[in-house]
Amino acid sequence: MDAAAPLKGITVIELGTSVAAPYGTMILGEMGAEVIKVEHPEGGDAARSWGPPTEDHISIAFEAFNRDKKSITINLSDPEERDILRRLIVEKADVFLQNLRPGVVADLGLGPDELLAENPRLIYCNIGAFGSQGEMSRLPGYDPLMQAFTGICHVTGPENGEPCRVGMPVIDMGTGMWSAMGIITSLLRRKDTGKGGVVDVALYETAMAWMTMPMASVRATGKAPGRYGTRGPGGLAPNRTFEASDGAMMITAGTNYHFRKLSEVLGHPEWAEDEKFATPRARSLNEVEMSANIGAVIATRSRAHWADVLNAANIPNAPLHTPVEAFNHPQAQVSGMLQPGEDGAGIQIALPLKLDGARPRYRRRAPKLGEHNTELK
């Protein structure tokens, strides 16, 4: 078995759009599965029109989440076309993933009961908005709505500013990750039982899972935690950005050992002996005064200077990069996270894992709409 392609031989059919479903199947595709993306003949996945086009005349959003897939077009309102899709699922698929509006797949005769009756080894994955239970189960949903609904926006943003959404589709991508984990788990179970099953994931449930720590605070205090900006939640300090002479940098020195080392390299070893800063709790309670002291010293020199000093003392720190700086940093290249396609396609962000030291490879660019109709239909 190819260590970087452990799902080779598994066929996945995706009836999904936007980000969550495509990201989940892209993970499976880069682990070696054959992924067949089913799209409407007129326009295909909505993400094909999101953002500027690439050199292949495919939008940056679609290209980012749909590499290593084949594309076929199916008009679901046409019974003959639906029969083609049903045949592919029943005869070819190990996995079928869909994120249509609640009730639509059942109306089309493509629900789990029907398909598992014909293909008992099928892993059937539903990606929904609010899940399958409760009055909201039939409502549509999108990433920013879930950030708002679950309180993520409330705990995100400047300390004294307005609530903010996270600046990337964290709910969509997280839900796609959960779908991949559920599918892989079901494939492992199938090896023992010989039977498939149903995986259910939802944007709302992913968003609630990301709120594990804030909800723990609600449970303990009955109050909503506030927004911290770049400062971490209470109990760990210093844990925030500080302005150097040429830009901001993050310093996390929450343990007594790290705070003592930080005090020493900043030229104020007495801070670690001050009862106001001597323990994690004390530093958290006196975070404003402590941060002002640290900030006054950090402001005197550049980020590069402090990075050298702090790294030499093994104190956790990082510059506050723009995406351009992060993309161009040498670590992005040496880590293998910037990966060109084996077919010559442009650089994409790789999967953040290795198997026996080998990172799954990005093999093919995202497909053109219906590119594989002749091969698969």
N, C-alpha and C positions, 0 to 999 in steps of 0.2 A: 504494500500500500504506500502511495505517495504521502509522506508525512505532512506536506503542506496542502494536500487535497484529499482529506479523509472521507469526504462525501462523494467521491467519484463513483458513478454508477447509480446515484439517486437522481430521480427526475422530479422537478418541482414545477407546478403550474401556478402562476400568479395572475389573479384577476384583481389587480390593485392599482391605485393611483396615488399621486402626491408624494408623500415621504415615508410614512410608517411601513406600509406593506412593501414598497420597493426596497427600503433599506433592509428589512428583514430577509427578503429573498436574495438581495445582493450579498449579504453575509454568507448565506448558504451557497451561492454561486461561486464565491471566491474560495470556499472550502471544497470546491470540486464538483458540486451538484450541477446538473444541466437544468437551467432555469428557462422556462418558456413563459414569456410575458404576453398576456392576452389584452389587446387594446381595441377600442372602438375604431372602425375604419375612418371616421371623420375626426381627425385631430389627435386621436389616441389619448394617452395619459395627459392630464391637464398640465403636469410639470414640463411638458415639451415646450410650453410657451412662457415659462418662468425665467426671467433673466436674459441677458444677452446671449446670442448664439456663439457656439464654439467654431473652430475651423471646420468641423464636420457638419455645420449647420444644425446642431442639436443644442438646446439650451443648456446653460451651465448646471441648472438644477437637475434636469433630467439626466445629464451625463454623470453627475456626481453619484446618483443613487441607482443607476440602471446598467452599469457595466457588467460584463460577463453574463449577458442574457441574450436570448433570441426573442424576436417579436413576431407575433401573428395577429391579424385583425379578425375579430369576430363581432358580427352584429347580433347582439343578444335578442333583439326583437324579431329576428328571422328564425323560425323553427329549424330549418335545415342547418343554419350556422350553429345554433345551440346544440344540435345533434353532433356536429363535428367536435365541439368542445367537450361534450359529455363522453364521446368515444375516446378522446385523448386522455381524459381524467380516468376513465374506467380501465382502459387498456394500457396506458403508458405511465401514469403518475404514481409516485410514491407519496407525494405531498401536494395538496391543493390549498392555496391560501387566497382568501378573498376579503375585501373591505367595502363591499357595496352597502348601501343603506339598509337598515334592519328590515327584514321581511322580503327583500328583493330576490335573494337567491332561492328562497322557498317558492316564491311565485314563478320563478323560471324553471323549477324542477331540478335545481342544482344544490339543494340543501344537503346537510350531512347524512340524514336518514336515508335519502334516496341513493346517494353516491356510495355510502359505506355498505349498503345492501348489495350493490353490484361489485364493489371492490373492497372487501373486508380488510385488506392490508393498508388502505389509504389513511394517511394522516391529514385530517381536515382542520385547517386553522382559520378561525374567525377573528378579524380585527374590527372592533367596534369603537364607538365613542364613549358612551356611559356604561357599557357593559350590558349584560342580558337580563338584568333584574331591575325592578322598580319602575316608577312612572316615566323616568327620563330615558329608559332603555331604547326607545325608538327615535330619539332626537339625534340630529347630526352634531358633529363636533369637530373642532380644529385645535391645533396646538395652542394658540394664544387664548382661546376660550377656556381650555383646561388650566392654563396657568392662572387665569383670572379666577376661575371657579374654586380651585383648591387652595388659594391663598399664596401661591408661589409669587405672584406679582406683589403681594403685600410685603413680603420679606425681602424683596429685591429692589435695589436702587439706592440713591444717596440717603444718608442718615436722616436728613431733614427735608428730603425732596419727595417727589411723587412716586407712587408705586411704578415699577417697570417690569416689562417682560424680559425673560432671558434672551440674549441676543442671537441665539441659534435655536433650531427646532428640537429642543431637548426632550419634549414629550413625544413627538413623532419618532425620533430616533431611538429613544428609550423603549417605546412600544415595539418598534421593529426588532430591537435586541431581545425583548422578552418573547416575541413570537419565534425567533430563531432558537432560543433556549428551550422553549416548549416543544418545538418540532424535533430538535435533536434528542431531547429526553424521550419523546414518544417513539422515535426511531430505535433508540436503545431498548426500550420496553418491547417493541415489536420483535426484536431478535429473540426474546424469551417466549413471548406469547403467540407470535405469528399473526397478531391482530393490530389493526390501526386504532384510531380513536380521534377525538375532537380536542383541539386546543383553543381556548378562548383567551384573548387579551383585549385590553381596552385602554384608550387614551386617558380616561379619567382615573383608572386604577394605577396606571404608571405615574401620573401626576401626584396622586396621593402617596405612592411609595416614595417619591422624591421628598415628600414632606415629613418623613419619619421623625427627624429631630425636632422641627418646629411643633409637630403635633404632640410629641412627648412633653414639650414645654407647656402646651395648652392643657394637657392632661394633668400636669403637676401643679400648675399655677392658676389655671382657669383664664389666663390672659393671653392675648396674641403677642408673640415676639415682634419686635420692631425691625426696621431696616437698618443695616449696619454699613452700607456702602462697601468699601473694601475691608472693613474691620470684621473680624470673625465674631461669632456669638460669645456670650459671657463664659468665663471659665478658662479661657486660653488667651494670654496676653504676654508680650506684644504679638499681635497677629493681624497685621494691616500693612497698607502702603505708607511709605514715607517719601517726601520729595527730596531727591538729591539735587545737586546744582544743575543737572541737565535732564531731569525726568524722574518719574516715580519708580520705586522698587518695593517689592513685598518682602517683609521680614517676619518670620514665624519663629519665635524663641520662647515658647510657652513653658518649658520645663525649667526647674531651678538651675540645672547645669547650663542650659543654653543661655538663660538670662545672665548668669554670672559671667560666662564667656563674652556675651555681648557687651556687658558693662565694662569689662576689661578692655576690649578692643576699641571701644568708643572713648576710652580714657577716663571713665568714671566707675572704678571698681566699688566705690562706696554705695552705689545704687543697690547692689545686691545685698548689702548689709542693712539698708534702711527698712524698718518694719513695714513701711507702706508698700514695699516692692519685694519683700523677702520670700513670699509664698505665692503660688498661683492665684489663690483667692484674693490676697491683698493686691496683687497686680491687676486683677480684673476689676476690683472695686475702685482702684486709683488709676484706671487706664488713661484718663484724660491727662493728668499731670505727668504720668510716666511717658506717654507718647509725645508730649510737648518737649520733654527733656531729650528723648531720643531724636526727635525730628530736628531739633536745633543743631545737633551734631551732624546728622546725615546731610543736612542742607549745605554744609561747608565744602563737600567734595562731590565728585562725579559718581554715577552709577558704577562705572567700570572700576573705579578705585575701591568703592565699598564692596563690590562683588569679590575682588581679589582678597580683601581683608577678611570678609566674612567667610568666604570659602576656605581660607587657610585655617580659620578657627572652627570649621565644621558647623557653622551657624546657618540654618536653612534660609535661603533668600532667592529672589528672582527679580529681574527687571520686569516692569509692567509694559509688555510688548504690544505693539499694534499687530494686526494679522500679517501685514507685510513684513515686519521684523521677525515674527515667528516663522513665516514661510521661508525667509532667506537665512535663518540662523543655521550654522553648521550642524547643530544637533539634529535638525529636521532631516538633513541628508544622511548623516552617518547612522541614524537610527533605522533607516529604511522606511520611514513613514511617508516619504514622498516617492511614489512608485510609478514609473512609466508603464504603459501597457506593453505586453509582449508582442502585440501586433503593431507596435509603433505609435499607438495613441498617446495622447498627452498625459502629463503627470496628474495623478489623483492621490488622495489620502488613503493609505493602506489600512488593512484591518489591524487593530492594536493588540495582536497576540502572535505568538510563535508556537509551533508544535515541533518538539524535538529540535529546537533551534532554527526551524525554517518558517518564514512568514508566508502565509497564503499569497499566491500571486494573482495580480490583476492581469488577465489574459487578453480580453477583448474590449474594445470601445463599446459604448452604449449603442444599441441597434437602431436603425432607421425604422420608421413605422411600417409594419408588415414585411420587414426584410426577409423573414423566413417562412412566408406563406407557402411558397412552392415546396419547400422541404418538409413542412409539417402538417399542412392541411389536407 
